[in-house]
Amino acid sequence: MEDFRILTISAFHPEDQDEVKNLVLAGLVEHWGWLDSTKNPDLDDIATQYASGVFFVARQAGQLVGTGALIPRQDGVAEIVRMSVAKDVRRQGIGKKILSELVNHARQAGFKRLILETTTTWQEVVEFYLKCGFRITHRQDGDTYFALDL
C-alpha cells in the first residue's frame, strides 16, 4: 500500500505547467485577495523562463503540493523564487523540504550565497525564512530581503 504522506521533489516538466501556474497564483490570490495578471509572465512558460536555473515541484500522492525555484544571478549568487505550498498542506514541513532541496542544489552548483525577498506583511513567511537560517539584509518598499551564505 502506498504511503500518501511521502513527499517527492523533482524537477519541473512541461506537463506540470498548468498545475504549477494554478498553485502559485492561488497562493498569491489568497495572500493579496486579488491578482494582477501582468505581474506573473514567468508562469506562462516555466520551462523557458527557468531554463538557466532549476524549478522544483513537490508532490504527495500524485498531487502537486509545492514549488520552488533557483535562478542564477551574478558573482556566485542565486535567488530563490516561486516558493509556494498548497494551503491545505501547509505547516507540514513541505516548504522546508523544498527549501532544503534548493539550498543543496545551490551548494552542489557552487553558489556561495542565496538571496530572496518576500512581502514584509507576510509575517509567517518572514518567520519561516528566519527559522531556516536566512538573515534579513534590508527592507525596502514593503519587501524584506534575505541572504544565506553557503
C-alpha positions in Angstrom: 0.0 0.0 0.0 1.4 3.4 -0.9 2.1 5.9 1.9 0.3 9.0 0.9 2.4 11.1 3.2 5.6 10.5 1.1 6.7 13.7 -0.4 8.6 13.6 -3.7 10.5 16.6 -5.1 11.6 16.6 -8.7 12.5 18.9 -11.5 9.7 20.7 -13.3 8.5 19.1 -16.5 6.4 20.8 -19.2 3.4 18.7 -18.3 3.4 20.3 -14.9 2.9 23.8 -16.4 -0.8 24.3 -15.7 -0.8 22.8 -12.3 2.2 24.8 -11.2 0.8 28.1 -12.5 -2.5 27.5 -10.8 -0.9 26.6 -7.4 1.4 29.7 -7.4 -1.4 32.1 -8.5 -3.8 30.6 -5.9 -1.3 31.4 -3.2 -0.9 35.0 -4.4 -4.7 35.5 -4.6 -5.0 34.0 -1.1 -2.5 36.5 0.2 -3.5 39.6 -1.7 -7.2 39.0 -2.3 -6.8 39.7 -6.0 -4.4 39.1 -8.9 -2.7 41.4 -11.3 -2.2 39.1 -14.3 0.6 41.3 -15.7 2.9 40.6 -12.8 3.5 36.9 -13.4 4.5 36.4 -17.0 7.2 33.9 -16.0 4.5 31.5 -15.1 3.2 31.4 -18.7 6.2 29.3 -19.9 8.1 28.0 -16.8 10.4 25.7 -18.8 11.8 28.6 -20.8 11.8 31.2 -18.1 13.7 29.0 -15.6 16.0 27.2 -18.1 19.1 28.8 -16.6 18.2 27.6 -13.1 16.1 24.9 -11.5 12.4 24.7 -10.8 11.3 22.0 -8.3 7.8 20.6 -7.8 6.7 18.7 -4.7 4.0 16.0 -4.9 2.2 13.9 -2.4 0.1 11.0 -3.6 0.5 12.4 -7.1 -0.9 15.8 -6.2 1.1 19.0 -6.6 1.6 20.4 -3.2 4.5 22.8 -3.6 7.1 24.6 -5.8 10.3 26.4 -5.5 12.9 27.8 -8.0 16.5 28.9 -8.0 17.8 31.5 -10.5 21.5 32.2 -11.0 22.5 35.8 -10.5 26.0 37.3 -10.6 29.1 36.6 -8.7 28.2 33.2 -7.2 24.8 34.3 -6.1 21.4 32.6 -6.8 17.9 33.8 -6.0 15.2 31.6 -4.6 11.8 32.4 -6.1 8.3 30.9 -6.5 8.2 29.2 -3.2 4.6 28.1 -2.8 2.8 25.4 -0.8 -0.8 24.4 -1.2 -3.0 25.9 1.5 -4.4 22.6 2.7 -1.0 21.1 3.4 0.9 24.0 5.0 2.8 23.6 8.2 3.7 20.0 7.5 7.3 20.7 6.6 6.8 20.7 2.8 8.2 24.3 2.3 11.2 23.4 4.5 11.9 20.3 2.4 11.6 22.3 -0.9 13.9 25.0 0.5 16.4 22.3 1.7 16.5 20.8 -1.9 17.1 24.3 -3.3 19.9 25.0 -0.8 21.5 21.6 -1.5 21.3 22.2 -5.3 22.8 25.6 -4.9 25.8 24.2 -2.9 26.4 21.5 -5.4 26.3 24.0 -8.2 28.9 26.1 -6.5 26.9 29.1 -5.5 28.2 31.0 -2.4 25.1 32.9 -1.4 21.4 32.6 -1.8 19.1 35.6 -1.7 15.3 36.0 -1.7 12.6 38.5 -0.9 9.1 38.5 0.3 6.5 41.0 1.3 7.1 42.3 4.8 3.5 42.0 5.9 3.6 38.2 5.0 4.9 37.7 8.6 4.6 33.9 8.7 6.8 33.7 5.6 9.4 36.1 7.1 9.5 33.9 10.2 9.8 30.8 8.1 13.0 32.1 6.3 14.5 33.3 9.6 13.9 29.8 11.1 15.6 28.2 8.1 18.8 30.2 8.7 18.3 33.2 6.4 19.1 36.6 7.7 17.4 39.8 6.8 19.7 42.1 4.8 17.3 45.0 4.4 13.8 46.2 3.9 12.6 48.3 1.1 9.3 49.4 -0.4 7.3 46.9 1.7 9.6 44.0 1.0 12.0 42.1 3.2 15.2 40.9 1.6 17.2 37.9 2.9 20.5 36.2 2.4 22.1 32.8 3.3 25.8 32.3 2.9 26.6 28.8 1.8 
